[in-house]
């Protein structure tokens, strides 16, 4: 059921007039122009710049690499991070 809800939300957000800023490359839409600019600069068609020091995992955000290291290499569950 969660997958169906997500697909419905993805469809709604892609065609919503409340998200007028559209990426010309991937058609993803945003409510704010600065979010589109950030997407184009760091995400769309850009090689992820942060790399895991333990494996070949790469991500667009440093926080994603940190959570990857904690969960995959240090075997710490997400609910125990804090």
mmCIF file of the C-alpha atoms, coordinates in Angstrom:
data_MODEL
# 
_entry.id   MODEL 
# 
loop_
_atom_site.group_PDB 
_atom_site.id 
_atom_site.type_symbol 
_atom_site.label_atom_id 
_atom_site.label_alt_id 
_atom_site.label_comp_id 
_atom_site.label_asym_id 
_atom_site.label_entity_id 
_atom_site.label_seq_id 
_atom_site.pdbx_PDB_ins_code 
_atom_site.Cartn_x 
_atom_site.Cartn_y 
_atom_site.Cartn_z 
_atom_site.occupancy 
_atom_site.B_iso_or_equiv 
_atom_site.pdbx_formal_charge 
_atom_site.auth_seq_id 
_atom_site.auth_comp_id 
_atom_site.auth_asym_id 
_atom_site.auth_atom_id 
_atom_site.pdbx_PDB_model_num 
ATOM 1  C CA . UNK A 1 1  ? 0.000  0.000  0.000   1.00 0.00 ? 1  UNK A CA 1 
ATOM 2  C CA . UNK A 1 2  ? 2.866  2.406  0.769   1.00 0.00 ? 2  UNK A CA 1 
ATOM 3  C CA . UNK A 1 3  ? 4.233  1.974  -2.745  1.00 0.00 ? 3  UNK A CA 1 
ATOM 4  C CA . UNK A 1 4  ? 0.862  2.864  -4.288  1.00 0.00 ? 4  UNK A CA 1 
ATOM 5  C CA . UNK A 1 5  ? 0.582  5.986  -2.110  1.00 0.00 ? 5  UNK A CA 1 
ATOM 6  C CA . UNK A 1 6  ? 4.105  7.051  -3.055  1.00 0.00 ? 6  UNK A CA 1 
ATOM 7  C CA . UNK A 1 7  ? 3.416  6.617  -6.769  1.00 0.00 ? 7  UNK A CA 1 
ATOM 8  C CA . UNK A 1 8  ? 0.226  8.649  -6.418  1.00 0.00 ? 8  UNK A CA 1 
ATOM 9  C CA . UNK A 1 9  ? 2.107  11.436 -4.595  1.00 0.00 ? 9  UNK A CA 1 
ATOM 10 C CA . UNK A 1 10 ? 4.894  11.351 -7.194  1.00 0.00 ? 10 UNK A CA 1 
ATOM 11 C CA . UNK A 1 11 ? 2.326  11.718 -9.975  1.00 0.00 ? 11 UNK A CA 1 
ATOM 12 C CA . UNK A 1 12 ? 0.527  14.553 -8.194  1.00 0.00 ? 12 UNK A CA 1 
ATOM 13 C CA . UNK A 1 13 ? 3.744  16.427 -7.477  1.00 0.00 ? 13 UNK A CA 1 
ATOM 14 C CA . UNK A 1 14 ? 4.947  16.028 -11.057 1.00 0.00 ? 14 UNK A CA 1 
ATOM 15 C CA . UNK A 1 15 ? 1.802  17.609 -12.494 1.00 0.00 ? 15 UNK A CA 1 
ATOM 16 C CA . UNK A 1 16 ? 0.803  20.017 -9.743  1.00 0.00 ? 16 UNK A CA 1 
ATOM 17 C CA . UNK A 1 17 ? 0.489  23.714 -10.618 1.00 0.00 ? 17 UNK A CA 1 
ATOM 18 C CA . UNK A 1 18 ? 1.910  24.379 -7.144  1.00 0.00 ? 18 UNK A CA 1 
ATOM 19 C CA . UNK A 1 19 ? 5.310  23.208 -8.422  1.00 0.00 ? 19 UNK A CA 1 
ATOM 20 C CA . UNK A 1 20 ? 5.992  25.545 -11.342 1.00 0.00 ? 20 UNK A CA 1 
ATOM 21 C CA . UNK A 1 21 ? 9.775  25.084 -11.601 1.00 0.00 ? 21 UNK A CA 1 
ATOM 22 C CA . UNK A 1 22 ? 10.650 22.117 -13.827 1.00 0.00 ? 22 UNK A CA 1 
ATOM 23 C CA . UNK A 1 23 ? 14.053 20.626 -14.605 1.00 0.00 ? 23 UNK A CA 1 
ATOM 24 C CA . UNK A 1 24 ? 14.561 20.512 -18.366 1.00 0.00 ? 24 UNK A CA 1 
ATOM 25 C CA . UNK A 1 25 ? 16.717 17.376 -18.056 1.00 0.00 ? 25 UNK A CA 1 
ATOM 26 C CA . UNK A 1 26 ? 14.622 15.045 -15.878 1.00 0.00 ? 26 UNK A CA 1 
ATOM 27 C CA . UNK A 1 27 ? 11.231 16.865 -15.609 1.00 0.00 ? 27 UNK A CA 1 
ATOM 28 C CA . UNK A 1 28 ? 11.324 16.903 -11.809 1.00 0.00 ? 28 UNK A CA 1 
ATOM 29 C CA . UNK A 1 29 ? 9.346  19.847 -10.405 1.00 0.00 ? 29 UNK A CA 1 
ATOM 30 C CA . UNK A 1 30 ? 9.902  22.170 -7.454  1.00 0.00 ? 30 UNK A CA 1 
ATOM 31 C CA . UNK A 1 31 ? 7.918  24.747 -5.514  1.00 0.00 ? 31 UNK A CA 1 
ATOM 32 C CA . UNK A 1 32 ? 10.852 27.149 -5.303  1.00 0.00 ? 32 UNK A CA 1 
ATOM 33 C CA . UNK A 1 33 ? 13.321 28.248 -7.943  1.00 0.00 ? 33 UNK A CA 1 
ATOM 34 C CA . UNK A 1 34 ? 16.282 27.930 -5.554  1.00 0.00 ? 34 UNK A CA 1 
ATOM 35 C CA . UNK A 1 35 ? 15.425 24.242 -5.061  1.00 0.00 ? 35 UNK A CA 1 
ATOM 36 C CA . UNK A 1 36 ? 15.524 23.724 -8.827  1.00 0.00 ? 36 UNK A CA 1 
ATOM 37 C CA . UNK A 1 37 ? 18.870 25.534 -9.017  1.00 0.00 ? 37 UNK A CA 1 
ATOM 38 C CA . UNK A 1 38 ? 20.280 23.328 -6.226  1.00 0.00 ? 38 UNK A CA 1 
ATOM 39 C CA . UNK A 1 39 ? 18.943 20.210 -7.980  1.00 0.00 ? 39 UNK A CA 1 
ATOM 40 C CA . UNK A 1 40 ? 20.577 21.210 -11.267 1.00 0.00 ? 40 UNK A CA 1 
ATOM 41 C CA . UNK A 1 41 ? 23.885 22.066 -9.589  1.00 0.00 ? 41 UNK A CA 1 
ATOM 42 C CA . UNK A 1 42 ? 24.274 19.045 -7.289  1.00 0.00 ? 42 UNK A CA 1 
ATOM 43 C CA . UNK A 1 43 ? 21.947 16.270 -8.445  1.00 0.00 ? 43 UNK A CA 1 
ATOM 44 C CA . UNK A 1 44 ? 20.729 16.132 -12.035 1.00 0.00 ? 44 UNK A CA 1 
ATOM 45 C CA . UNK A 1 45 ? 23.323 14.566 -14.309 1.00 0.00 ? 45 UNK A CA 1 
ATOM 46 C CA . UNK A 1 46 ? 26.130 15.269 -11.842 1.00 0.00 ? 46 UNK A CA 1 
ATOM 47 C CA . UNK A 1 47 ? 28.447 12.563 -10.541 1.00 0.00 ? 47 UNK A CA 1 
ATOM 48 C CA . UNK A 1 48 ? 27.947 12.251 -6.751  1.00 0.00 ? 48 UNK A CA 1 
ATOM 49 C CA . UNK A 1 49 ? 30.798 14.112 -5.062  1.00 0.00 ? 49 UNK A CA 1 
ATOM 50 C CA . UNK A 1 50 ? 30.936 12.397 -1.665  1.00 0.00 ? 50 UNK A CA 1 
ATOM 51 C CA . UNK A 1 51 ? 32.574 8.967  -1.416  1.00 0.00 ? 51 UNK A CA 1 
ATOM 52 C CA . UNK A 1 52 ? 32.554 6.353  1.311   1.00 0.00 ? 52 UNK A CA 1 
ATOM 53 C CA . UNK A 1 53 ? 36.083 5.787  2.673   1.00 0.00 ? 53 UNK A CA 1 
ATOM 54 C CA . UNK A 1 54 ? 35.371 2.044  3.042   1.00 0.00 ? 54 UNK A CA 1 
ATOM 55 C CA . UNK A 1 55 ? 33.775 1.086  -0.293  1.00 0.00 ? 55 UNK A CA 1 
ATOM 56 C CA . UNK A 1 56 ? 32.720 2.411  -3.710  1.00 0.00 ? 56 UNK A CA 1 
ATOM 57 C CA . UNK A 1 57 ? 29.468 4.008  -2.472  1.00 0.00 ? 57 UNK A CA 1 
ATOM 58 C CA . UNK A 1 58 ? 29.012 7.617  -3.632  1.00 0.00 ? 58 UNK A CA 1 
ATOM 59 C CA . UNK A 1 59 ? 26.306 10.173 -2.778  1.00 0.00 ? 59 UNK A CA 1 
ATOM 60 C CA . UNK A 1 60 ? 25.302 13.730 -3.563  1.00 0.00 ? 60 UNK A CA 1 
ATOM 61 C CA . UNK A 1 61 ? 25.158 14.676 0.113   1.00 0.00 ? 61 UNK A CA 1 
ATOM 62 C CA . UNK A 1 62 ? 27.738 14.142 2.853   1.00 0.00 ? 62 UNK A CA 1 
ATOM 63 C CA . UNK A 1 63 ? 24.990 13.214 5.327   1.00 0.00 ? 63 UNK A CA 1 
ATOM 64 C CA . UNK A 1 64 ? 24.029 10.279 3.098   1.00 0.00 ? 64 UNK A CA 1 
ATOM 65 C CA . UNK A 1 65 ? 27.591 8.959  3.193   1.00 0.00 ? 65 UNK A CA 1 
ATOM 66 C CA . UNK A 1 66 ? 27.726 9.358  6.980   1.00 0.00 ? 66 UNK A CA 1 
ATOM 67 C CA . UNK A 1 67 ? 24.502 7.394  7.437   1.00 0.00 ? 67 UNK A CA 1 
ATOM 68 C CA . UNK A 1 68 ? 25.782 4.765  4.978   1.00 0.00 ? 68 UNK A CA 1 
ATOM 69 C CA . UNK A 1 69 ? 29.012 4.341  6.991   1.00 0.00 ? 69 UNK A CA 1 
ATOM 70 C CA . UNK A 1 70 ? 27.112 4.060  10.269  1.00 0.00 ? 70 UNK A CA 1 
ATOM 71 C CA . UNK A 1 71 ? 24.601 1.524  8.992   1.00 0.00 ? 71 UNK A CA 1 
ATOM 72 C CA . UNK A 1 72 ? 26.743 -0.550 6.599   1.00 0.00 ? 72 UNK A CA 1 
ATOM 73 C CA . UNK A 1 73 ? 30.239 -0.464 8.022   1.00 0.00 ? 73 UNK A CA 1 
ATOM 74 C CA . UNK A 1 74 ? 29.693 0.195  11.712  1.00 0.00 ? 74 UNK A CA 1 
ATOM 75 C CA . UNK A 1 75 ? 26.451 -1.836 11.878  1.00 0.00 ? 75 UNK A CA 1 
ATOM 76 C CA . UNK A 1 76 ? 24.667 0.846  13.906  1.00 0.00 ? 76 UNK A CA 1 
ATOM 77 C CA . UNK A 1 77 ? 20.904 0.952  13.500  1.00 0.00 ? 77 UNK A CA 1 
ATOM 78 C CA . UNK A 1 78 ? 19.358 4.265  12.422  1.00 0.00 ? 78 UNK A CA 1 
ATOM 79 C CA . UNK A 1 79 ? 17.236 4.547  15.585  1.00 0.00 ? 79 UNK A CA 1 
ATOM 80 C CA . UNK A 1 80 ? 20.394 4.382  17.758  1.00 0.00 ? 80 UNK A CA 1 
ATOM 81 C CA . UNK A 1 81 ? 22.329 7.221  16.058  1.00 0.00 ? 81 UNK A CA 1 
ATOM 82 C CA . UNK A 1 82 ? 21.293 9.918  18.507  1.00 0.00 ? 82 UNK A CA 1 
# 
